[in-house]
C-alpha cells in the first residue's frame, strides 16, 4: 500500500496522483506492478498496489556485493525489457527506471517494474520536440538528453536507464559508484562518457549495453529491437540460445554506428 499524505485543499498532490492512476488504467502485464484502487482516509490517500513479497532488485543486487550471476542478469533484463516495451507501446515513458523501483515476486523469479510517479503518457507515437523536458529521475541512471534538456527526451531515456540497471545487477552497485556528487555524474555524461561496463559481462552483454548507451537518443536501440538481442535470449525458454550476432540481425546498423565512432 502506497500512503500519500494530503494537505487541506492540496489540489496539486491530488492532481499528481490522478495522473499516476491514469498511467495504470488498462495496463495488465506480468512484469508491471498493478494498482487495484484508491481510498482517502482523513489526511491520507491510500493506493492499493500489487504486493511484491521479495523486496526490490536493488536490495538483492547490493546483498551480493559482487553482483548477480550473468544467467540471472540476462533473465531479469529480459523481463524488465518486456515491461518497458509494454509501456512504450502504450506511449508511456517511465522516466525513473532503477533497481529501487523494480520489485521481485514468486520467490525472486519474477521481476515487476513499479513506481510510476515520474511516468508520463506521450501525445502520440512520436515524441515531439520539447514534449518532455526538465530533469526527472535519479541522476546515476539518467540519459544525456535529460541533463541537456534542450530538445526534451522520450522513450530512449528509459533504454539508457535500463542499461544502468543491467550494470547495477552485474556489479551490485549503482552506476557511477566512484562519484558521490550528482554534478560529477552530469559532467561525465555531458562529456560523452557512459557508465563503466563490468569486465565480467560476456561479449554479448557488452554489445547489449553499447546499444543502450548510445549518446544520440535518435540512434539508441529501441525496446522492440533489444528483445531480439541474444543477450536476453538465454534461459528464457526461447528457441534462440546465446549465439554470435548474424549479418541479418536488426542490430547490424547499430553496431556499424558504434564501430564508426
HUURGI-V47616 format. One record per backbone hydrogen bond with DSSP energy under -0.5 kcal/mol. NH is the residue of the N-H (numbers start at 1). CO is the residue of the C=O. E is the energy in kcal/mol with one decimal. If there is no record, write none. Layout:
BEGIN
NH:CO:E / NH:CO:E
END
This chain:
BEGIN
2:47:-2.8 / 3:1:-0.6 / 4:2:-0.6 / 4:45:-2.7 / 5:3:-0.5 / 6:43:-3.6 / 10:7:-2.0 / 11:9:-2.1 / 14:10:-1.8 / 15:11:-2.5 / 16:12:-2.2 / 17:13:-2.4 / 18:14:-2.4 / 19:15:-2.2 / 20:16:-2.0 / 21:17:-2.5 / 22:18:-1.9 / 23:19:-1.3 / 24:20:-1.1 / 25:21:-1.3 / 27:24:-2.3 / 28:26:-0.7 / 32:29:-1.8 / 33:113:-2.4 / 36:48:-3.5 / 37:48:-0.8 / 39:46:-2.2 / 41:39:-0.5 / 41:44:-2.7 / 44:41:-2.2 / 45:4:-2.8 / 46:39:-3.6 / 47:2:-2.7 / 47:45:-0.6 / 48:37:-2.7 / 48:46:-0.6 / 49:47:-0.8 / 50:34:-2.8 / 52:50:-0.5 / 53:51:-0.7 / 54:104:-2.2 / 55:52:-1.0 / 57:99:-0.9 / 57:102:-2.7 / 58:99:-1.5 / 60:56:-1.8 / 61:57:-2.8 / 62:58:-2.7 / 63:59:-1.8 / 64:60:-0.7 / 64:61:-1.0 / 65:61:-0.6 / 65:62:-1.0 / 66:64:-1.9 / 67:61:-0.5 / 68:169:-3.3 / 72:69:-0.9 / 73:69:-2.2 / 74:70:-2.9 / 75:71:-1.6 / 76:72:-2.7 / 77:73:-2.4 / 78:74:-2.2 / 79:75:-1.9 / 80:76:-2.7 / 81:77:-2.6 / 82:78:-2.1 / 83:79:-1.8 / 84:80:-2.5 / 85:81:-2.7 / 86:82:-2.0 / 87:83:-1.8 / 88:84:-2.9 / 89:85:-2.3 / 90:86:-0.7 / 90:87:-1.1 / 91:88:-1.7 / 92:87:-2.5 / 93:120:-2.6 / 98:96:-0.5 / 101:98:-1.7 / 102:99:-1.4 / 103:112:-3.3 / 104:55:-2.5 / 105:110:-2.6 / 109:105:-0.8 / 109:106:-1.4 / 110:105:-2.0 / 112:103:-2.9 / 113:31:-2.9 / 114:101:-2.7 / 119:116:-0.8 / 120:93:-2.0 / 122:91:-3.8 / 122:120:-0.5 / 130:151:-2.6 / 131:128:-2.4 / 133:131:-0.5 / 136:134:-0.8 / 141:138:-2.2 / 142:139:-1.6 / 146:143:-1.1 / 147:143:-1.2 / 148:144:-2.5 / 149:145:-2.0 / 153:132:-1.8 / 157:154:-1.5 / 158:154:-0.5 / 158:155:-1.4 / 159:155:-1.0 / 160:156:-1.7 / 161:157:-1.9 / 162:158:-2.3 / 163:159:-2.0 / 164:160:-1.8 / 165:161:-1.8 / 166:162:-1.8 / 167:163:-1.7 / 168:164:-2.2 / 169:165:-2.6 / 170:166:-2.4 / 171:167:-1.9 / 172:168:-2.1 / 179:176:-1.7 / 185:181:-1.5 / 186:182:-2.6 / 187:183:-2.3 / 188:184:-2.2 / 189:185:-2.6 / 190:186:-2.4 / 191:187:-1.4 / 192:189:-1.8 / 193:188:-2.2 / 201:198:-1.5 / 206:202:-2.0 / 207:203:-2.3 / 208:204:-2.5 / 209:205:-2.2 / 210:206:-2.0 / 211:207:-1.6 / 212:208:-1.1 / 213:209:-2.0 / 214:211:-0.5 / 217:215:-0.8 / 219:216:-1.6 / 220:216:-0.9 / 221:211:-1.6 / 225:222:-0.6 / 226:222:-2.3 / 227:223:-1.6 / 228:225:-1.7 / 229:226:-1.7 / 232:229:-1.4 / 233:230:-1.5 / 236:233:-0.7 / 241:239:-0.7 / 243:241:-0.9 / 249:246:-1.8 / 252:249:-1.5 / 255:251:-2.9 / 256:252:-2.6 / 257:253:-1.9 / 258:254:-2.1 / 259:255:-2.1 / 260:256:-1.0 / 261:258:-1.2
END
